[in-house]
Amino acid sequence: MRSQRLLIIAIVLFLSCGLSFAQKKKPATPGGAPAPVISVAVDASDAPKKIFHSRMTLPATPGDFVVYFPKWIPGEHAPDGPIGDTAGLFFYANGQPIPWKRDQLDMFTYHVDVPAGVTTIEAAMDYMSPAEMPGGYSSGSSATSEMAVVSWNQLILYPKGWGSDQIQVKASLRIPAGWQYGTALPLAGLQVGGSGTPGAGNTVEFSQASLTTLVDSPVIMGAHFKAIPLQKGKTPPHELDVAADSDDALTLTPEQLQGFDNLVAEAGALYGARHYRDYHFLLSLSDHVAHFGLEHHESNDSRLGERYFTDGSEWKLGAMLLPHEYTHSWNGKYRRPADLATAEYETPMQTELLWVYEGLTEYFGFMLAARSGLETAQDWRDEYAEIAERYSYRAGRQWRPLEDTATSAQVLQFSDGAFTNWRRSVDYYEEGALIWLEADTIIRKQTNNQKSMDDFAHLFHGQPDSGPMVKTYTFDDVVNTLNEVTPYDWRGFLTDRFRKIAVQAPLGGIENGGWKLVYSGRPTARQSTDMNLHHYLDCTASLGMSISTDSGGVMDTVHGGLTDRAGIGPGMRIVAVNGRKFSGPRLTDAMLAAMKDKASIQLLIENTEYYKTVALDYHDGPRYPHLVRDSSRPDLLGDTIKPKVTTLPRAKPEADEDED
């Protein structure tokens, strides 16, 4: 009875999907005309060549007919729709080409000259996925010879004057022969999203859906594909859909599978409700696609290295990605800042509340990774130690409040890594997580550990169960819900942490939680793994810089720190240490030697073909961050990551590396 009821609910929600986004800002309906129905047929059979072909039919009116290419993509927080990677654009009326012109002021707007008497036009457009791995989110490299991800916003045009909830789309997708696919997009016949092998002609037919649902439902596909059901026998359905560059990459251990299964259960316990018809974790495993995670309401587009499942280092460092993106189904998609809930993809988004949208998601994502066993408690603490160090030395906090990193997200998230210490970057993620950890410990202290941010999650993101919908919020809504959990000066607390300049990092959560940030001469296992895998040496807390161990290139310096004062900056290169060719171990050895003999460390620096020797008067040795227990306070951090409903997967015990 329950499964039949859920199917009926899913069909009703699907048929009324335009109403389900009632809180989004909507444009006026043009002249009372019926909402447009667009058809789009995407041919991805050339995906190995990184070319995707789109053919569209759009209802039109004679004269200057305006259509948009999606510009502001939800979750990407920037006007980064990859219009520069489109080609082969043609418009037709009654089978004959018709002229078009790009708008002079907005590159995402096209003016199509529709002849008199014409009510329907056709459009053809190709999208070329970047050949190189770097890129901004879904506009980065998305295809290899063995797999691809289709993001519908790259392959569709839509008419001016209508909201994305109002526009309906009939979509189909042709995929390469022998490939399989996975998606949350409803299939023809009102089925919920699925996975597997396409039907005749290698074509997948989808049910009519709103443009919102289409853009929010990417498709993953590949020659090496595995669909893994999670929480079998329970509703709504959940599935891990993996496409990789090899069959070997699809091999999960029982412990890894149990961790993903636990993730679904622990998220349900944390939020107390689900706001999707079914959910698909879309996971790309390749060393040749851009690596990131992008949230969607009923799925997530997550991309990691090919050896994620099979290499312990990649697994350790990638543990938090899927929990973060999954959390966005509740925080970011269901509950969304009002200024981010735009009616369509042309209207600019206002991003100042990303410290809630992303910062709170970062906090809950970390929490769920530990609760589900996708990462160990020790790795969870070590990750917070690294974040605490990073923002303890973030000089840009002297001039830029955290909220401004959110407001300016559209420029900061694509800025170069050099000078991040002084400029700041998208700090609302990690520093936001520190602040929400502090909020959790305040709630626990105020209520004698009877309440926590779990209670906030239930109130803010929870009941009732529903299909996809948007419930917007403001800063006042966040404050009021926190006060509903427990009375406190939450407005003052959040204003101090997010809106004011603060030189000291927000470490109250760590300290209130019964732990202390300390430094020792050796990195944690997690930080050592990170430095080895990504070929760098973190000397932030010692010499005040980070260095590429491949080239000796200075990646960044602490503004006002030791190396900065000595005239060393990002982009320069360390050629030699104490007269010998640079290497990471050699620099570490030099710091250890300087502790004993008190001699300065001699660095030969190359700067745009010029060389100089710099002497660093430093004698405190390597310094790496750790969290250690403060036995004078209860272990609230331990309480934060205790599983609520599951048993953690078995894993090899790790030595506790905490030390004074």
Secondary structure, 3 states (H helix, E strand, C coil): CHHHHHHHHHHHHHHCCCHHHCCCCCCCCHHHCCCCEEEEEEECCCHHHCEEEEEEEEECCCEEEEEECCCCCCCCCCCCCCHHHEEEEEEEECCEEECEEECCCCCCEEEEEECCCCCEEEEEEEEECCCCCCCCHHHCCCECCCEEEECHHHCCCEECCCCCCCCEEEEEEECCCCCEEEECCCECCCECCCEECCCHHHEEEECCEEHHHHHCCCEEEECEEEEEEECCCCCCCEEEEEEECCCHHHCCCHHHHHHHHHHHHHHHHHHCCCCCCCEEEEEEECCCCCCCEEECCCEEEEEECCCCCCCHHHHHHCCCHHHHHHHCCCECCCEEEHHHCCCCCCCCCCCCCHHHHCHHHHHHHHHHHHHHCCCCHHHHHHHHHHHHHHHHCCHHHHCCCHHHHHHCHHHHCCCCCCCHHHHCCCCCCHHHHHHHHHHHHHHHHHCCCCCCHHHHHHHHHCCCCCCCCCEEECHHHHHHHHHHHCCCCHHHHHHHHHHCCCCCCCCHHHHHCCEEEEEECCCCHHHHHHHHHHCEEEECCCCCEEEECCCCEEEEECCCCHHHHCCCCCCCEEEEECCEECCHHHHHHHHHHHHHHCCCEEEEEEECCEEEEEEECCCCCCCEEEEEECCCCCCHHHHHCCCCCCCCCCCCCCCCCCCC
